């Protein structure tokens, strides 16, 4: 398989290592303690060692919504930890202001724009190579986030989610949102944090948008055997089988999301 290999999830890997990840700030909380910083460093290193070419800094929740006084400092720390791992590129992660699975909670346009602009500025100052606006279930909010990220002049990707069970967006809706994101400045579009065994129809629709596209899926239901404590080698093999279908559909960017881990990335790297 030929594609650009992303890393895997940060939050669920930190949780697997025993870190407490409070609701809201989630994985960003790890940046506030020495033990958490060491764990973030370890997760990044494990993905690069597995073959990931692109690392996503742990900035998914280091945003002014949760850290109004320290978000810039935390972004700098998160990006530095990703750099230490030695990936070819480090992307800053921009997330929905509220909840990845609650598009109804997306803030009004003016508030969304203010907060996403602040986050994009912080990521630029932290020295990222590009920005990925990821795990957005709201077409309206992702367009605003992409617009503000694109204002920085850095390359921007947009990653949309239909939710683990595919209930938040149809493949057609993701295609429409992806087209809007491209119009707003996205250079690539992806589907993320949707169950791996439900991802292919979304990838196929993204193939119609006219820019680079790809996927990084989550492990889905526990019974799917793709992660969440399933035997690691078997789970990773099954994930790669599904990822092959995305590449056959034209995907050129592939990674992994919640419930997966470094073994999934390693097997993706080995084809």
Residue pairs with C-beta under 8 A, 6 or more apart in sequence:
1 243
1 244
1 247
1 254
1 268
1 271
2 247
2 252
3 214
3 247
3 251
3 252
3 253
3 254
4 53
4 54
4 214
4 252
4 253
4 254
5 51
5 52
5 53
5 54
5 254
5 255
5 265
5 268
5 269
6 52
6 53
6 54
6 56
6 214
6 216
6 253
6 254
6 255
6 256
7 44
7 47
7 48
7 52
7 54
7 55
7 56
7 87
7 255
7 256
7 265
8 47
8 52
8 216
8 255
8 256
8 257
8 260
8 261
8 262
8 264
8 265
9 218
9 256
9 257
9 258
9 259
9 260
9 261
10 27
10 40
10 43
10 56
10 58
10 60
11 21
11 26
11 27
11 60
11 258
12 258
12 259
12 260
12 261
13 43
13 46
13 261
13 262
14 21
14 27
14 30
14 36
14 39
14 40
14 43
15 21
16 261
17 39
17 42
17 43
19 29
19 30
19 35
19 36
19 39
20 29
21 27
21 29
21 30
22 29
24 61
24 66
25 61
25 66
25 67
26 60
26 61
27 40
27 58
27 60
27 61
28 58
28 59
28 60
28 61
28 62
28 63
28 66
28 67
28 74
28 78
29 36
30 36
30 37
30 39
30 40
30 58
31 37
31 40
31 58
31 62
31 74
31 77
31 78
32 74
37 77
37 81
40 58
40 78
40 81
41 81
41 84
41 85
44 55
44 58
44 81
44 82
44 84
44 85
44 87
45 84
45 85
46 261
46 262
47 55
47 85
47 87
47 262
47 265
48 55
48 85
48 86
48 87
49 262
50 262
50 263
50 265
50 266
50 269
51 265
51 266
51 268
51 269
51 270
52 87
52 255
52 265
52 269
53 87
53 88
53 89
54 87
54 88
54 89
54 90
54 91
54 255
55 82
55 85
55 87
55 89
55 90
55 91
56 82
56 90
56 91
56 92
56 93
56 132
56 134
57 75
57 78
57 79
57 81
57 82
57 90
57 91
57 92
57 93
57 123
57 126
57 128
58 78
58 81
58 82
58 93
59 74
59 75
59 78
59 79
59 92
59 93
59 94
59 119
59 123
59 126
60 93
60 95
60 134
60 135
61 95
62 71
62 74
62 75
62 78
62 122
63 71
63 94
63 95
63 97
63 115
63 118
63 119
64 71
64 115
64 118
64 119
65 97
65 98
65 115
67 74
71 118
71 119
71 122
72 122
72 125
72 126
75 92
75 119
75 122
75 123
75 125
75 126
76 125
76 126
76 127
78 126
79 90
79 92
79 123
79 126
79 127
79 128
80 126
82 90
83 90
83 127
89 129
89 130
90 127
90 128
90 129
91 128
91 129
91 130
91 131
91 132
91 157
92 123
92 126
92 128
92 130
92 131
92 132
93 131
93 132
93 134
94 116
94 119
94 120
94 123
94 131
94 132
94 133
94 134
94 145
94 149
95 133
95 134
95 135
95 136
96 106
96 135
96 136
96 137
96 138
96 141
96 145
97 106
97 107
97 111
97 112
97 115
97 116
97 141
98 105
98 106
98 107
99 105
100 135
100 136
100 137
100 161
100 193
101 137
101 161
101 163
101 164
101 168
102 137
103 137
103 138
103 141
103 168
106 112
106 138
106 140
106 141
107 115
107 141
109 140
109 144
112 141
112 144
112 145
113 144
113 147
113 148
116 133
116 144
116 145
116 148
116 149
117 148
117 151
119 148
120 131
120 148
120 149
120 151
120 152
121 152
123 131
123 149
123 152
123 154
124 152
124 154
128 154
129 154
129 155
130 154
130 155
130 156
130 157
131 149
131 152
131 154
131 155
131 156
131 157
132 156
132 157
132 158
132 159
133 142
133 145
133 146
133 149
133 156
133 157
133 158
133 159
133 181
133 186
134 157
134 158
134 159
134 190
134 192
134 193
135 159
135 161
135 192
135 193
136 142
136 145
136 158
136 159
136 160
136 161
136 177
137 160
137 161
137 162
137 163
137 168
137 169
139 160
139 169
139 173
139 176
139 177
139 180
142 158
142 160
142 177
142 180
142 181
143 177
143 180
143 181
143 183
143 184
144 184
145 158
146 156
146 158
146 181
146 184
146 185
146 186
147 184
147 185
149 156
149 185
150 156
150 184
150 185
150 186
155 187
156 185
156 186
156 187
157 186
157 187
157 188
157 189
157 190
157 253
158 178
158 181
158 182
158 186
158 188
158 189
158 190
159 189
159 190
159 191
159 192
159 216
160 169
160 174
160 177
160 178
160 181
160 189
160 190
160 191
160 192
161 168
161 169
161 191
161 192
161 193
161 194
162 168
162 169
162 170
162 171
162 174
162 191
162 194
162 198
162 202
163 169
163 193
163 194
164 193
164 194
164 195
164 218
164 220
164 221
164 258
165 195
165 198
165 221
166 194
166 195
166 198
169 177
171 201
171 202
171 204
171 205
172 205
174 191
174 202
174 205
174 206
175 205
175 206
175 208
175 209
178 186
178 189
178 205
178 206
178 209
178 213
179 209
181 189
182 189
182 209
182 210
182 211
186 211
187 211
187 212
188 211
188 212
188 213
188 214
188 253
189 206
189 209
189 211
189 212
189 213
190 206
190 213
190 214
190 215
190 216
190 253
191 199
191 202
191 203
191 206
191 215
191 217
192 215
192 216
192 217
192 218
192 257
193 216
193 217
193 218
193 257
193 258
194 202
194 217
194 218
195 217
195 218
195 219
195 220
195 221
195 224
195 226
196 217
196 218
196 219
196 220
196 224
196 226
196 238
196 239
196 242
196 243
197 220
197 224
197 226
197 242
198 217
198 220
199 215
199 217
199 242
199 246
200 242
200 245
200 246
200 249
202 215
203 213
203 214
203 215
203 245
203 246
203 249
203 250
203 251
204 249
206 213
206 214
206 251
207 213
207 249
207 250
207 251
212 252
212 253
213 250
213 251
213 252
213 253
214 246
214 251
214 252
214 253
214 254
214 255
215 243
215 246
215 251
215 253
215 254
215 255
216 254
216 255
216 256
216 257
217 239
217 242
217 243
217 256
217 257
217 260
218 227
218 257
218 258
218 259
218 260
219 226
219 227
219 228
219 230
219 235
219 239
219 258
219 259
219 260
220 226
220 227
220 259
222 228
222 229
222 230
225 231
225 234
225 235
225 238
226 235
226 238
226 239
226 242
226 259
226 260
227 235
227 239
227 258
227 259
227 260
227 261
227 264
228 259
232 261
232 263
233 263
235 260
235 263
235 264
236 260
236 263
236 264
236 266
236 267
237 267
239 256
239 260
239 264
239 267
239 268
240 264
240 267
240 268
240 271
243 254
243 268
246 254
247 254
254 268
255 265
255 268
256 264
256 265
256 268
